Amino acid sequence: MTVSTPDIQSEADIKLLVDTFYSKVNQDALLDPVFNGFASVDWSRHLPIMYDFWSSIVLGTSRYRGRPFPKHLPLPIDATHFQRWLQLFYATVDELFAGPKANEAKMRALNIATVFEYRLRKRDPLSLL
């Protein structure tokens, strides 16, 4: 008997995705020091914002109101961090979901990581050499 993996369809799915993903981030040797060391993320505040962010992107709820990029400017991150973030995000999506919305979530994550990494590289002219 084949068990099919559901697509992302509800707020509960978004919460499961975000919670599972950030659980992996918090255990990751590269990302954990950025989130929990340098940024000292308050997870009780951050996770509900991420629910709104991904709900807006994947489900079209338009709940997220913010500017995520400026918060990343002071972080000591580079392409390696974005690659690892994407690996964990893709692995989480693939572990939990399959379908058009799951694919859209991965595509959106790639777009976000690409744009953020490019814009952060521009803040340091020496990184372009």
C-alpha positions as CSV (number, residue, x, y, z in Angstrom):
1,M,0.0,0.0,0.0
2,T,1.4,3.4,-1.0
3,V,0.9,6.3,1.3
4,S,0.8,9.6,-0.6
5,T,2.2,12.7,0.9
6,P,-0.2,15.6,1.1
7,D,0.3,19.0,-0.4
8,I,0.4,22.2,1.7
9,Q,-3.3,23.2,2.1
10,S,-3.9,24.8,5.5
11,E,-2.6,26.9,8.3
12,A,-1.8,23.8,10.2
13,D,0.4,22.6,7.3
14,I,2.2,26.0,7.3
15,K,2.8,25.7,11.1
16,L,4.1,22.1,10.7
17,L,6.4,23.2,7.9
18,V,7.8,26.2,9.8
19,D,8.1,24.4,13.2
20,T,9.8,21.4,11.6
21,F,12.2,23.5,9.5
22,Y,13.3,25.7,12.4
23,S,13.8,22.7,14.6
24,K,16.3,21.6,12.0
25,V,17.9,25.1,11.9
26,N,18.3,25.0,15.7
27,Q,20.2,21.7,15.4
28,D,22.4,22.8,12.5
29,A,26.1,23.5,13.1
30,L,26.2,26.3,10.6
31,L,22.9,28.0,11.1
32,D,22.3,27.6,14.9
33,P,25.1,30.0,15.9
34,V,23.6,32.7,13.6
35,F,20.1,32.3,14.8
36,N,20.7,31.6,18.5
37,G,24.1,33.1,19.0
38,F,24.5,36.3,16.9
39,A,20.8,37.1,16.4
40,S,19.5,35.8,19.7
41,V,16.2,35.0,18.1
42,D,13.2,35.1,20.4
43,W,11.4,32.0,19.0
44,S,8.1,32.7,20.7
45,R,8.0,36.0,18.7
46,H,9.7,34.8,15.5
47,L,7.7,31.7,14.7
48,P,4.3,33.4,14.5
49,I,5.9,35.9,12.1
50,M,7.2,33.1,10.0
51,Y,3.7,31.4,10.0
52,D,2.3,34.7,8.6
53,F,5.2,35.0,6.1
54,W,4.9,31.5,4.7
55,S,1.1,31.6,4.8
56,S,1.1,34.8,2.7
57,I,3.5,33.3,0.2
58,V,2.1,29.8,-0.1
59,L,-1.6,30.2,0.7
60,G,-2.0,33.8,-0.5
61,T,-3.4,35.0,2.9
62,S,-1.6,38.4,2.8
63,R,-1.2,38.2,6.6
64,Y,2.5,39.1,6.6
65,R,3.3,42.8,6.8
66,G,6.9,43.5,7.0
67,R,10.2,44.0,5.4
68,P,12.3,40.9,6.0
69,F,15.5,41.9,4.2
70,P,16.7,44.7,6.5
71,K,16.8,42.3,9.4
72,H,19.4,40.2,7.6
73,L,21.8,43.1,7.0
74,P,23.8,42.9,10.2
75,L,24.0,39.1,10.2
76,P,27.4,37.4,9.5
77,I,26.0,35.3,6.7
78,D,27.2,34.4,3.2
79,A,26.3,32.1,0.3
80,T,27.2,29.0,2.4
81,H,24.5,29.9,4.9
82,F,21.9,30.5,2.2
83,Q,22.8,27.1,0.6
84,R,22.4,25.3,3.9
85,W,19.2,27.2,4.7
86,L,17.8,26.0,1.3
87,Q,19.0,22.4,1.8
88,L,17.2,22.3,5.2
89,F,14.1,24.0,3.8
90,Y,13.9,21.6,0.8
91,A,14.4,18.6,2.9
92,T,11.7,19.7,5.3
93,V,9.2,20.3,2.5
94,D,10.0,17.0,0.8
95,E,9.7,15.1,4.1
96,L,6.3,16.5,4.8
97,F,4.6,17.5,1.6
98,A,4.3,16.9,-2.2
99,G,2.4,18.8,-4.8
100,P,2.0,22.2,-6.5
101,K,2.0,24.2,-3.2
102,A,5.0,22.3,-1.9
103,N,6.9,23.0,-5.1
104,E,5.8,26.7,-4.9
105,A,7.2,26.9,-1.4
106,K,10.6,25.5,-2.5
107,M,10.6,27.9,-5.6
108,R,9.8,30.9,-3.4
109,A,12.5,29.9,-0.9
110,L,15.0,29.7,-3.7
111,N,14.0,33.1,-5.0
112,I,14.2,34.6,-1.5
113,A,17.6,33.1,-0.8
114,T,19.0,34.2,-4.2
115,V,17.8,37.8,-3.8
116,F,18.9,38.1,-0.2
117,E,22.3,36.6,-0.9
118,Y,22.9,38.9,-3.9
119,R,21.8,42.0,-1.9
120,L,24.0,41.1,1.0
121,R,26.9,40.5,-1.2
122,K,26.4,44.1,-2.6
123,R,26.8,45.5,0.9
124,D,30.4,44.4,0.9
125,P,32.2,45.6,-2.3
126,L,35.2,43.4,-1.5
127,S,33.0,40.3,-1.8
128,L,32.5,41.0,-5.5
129,L,36.3,40.6,-6.2
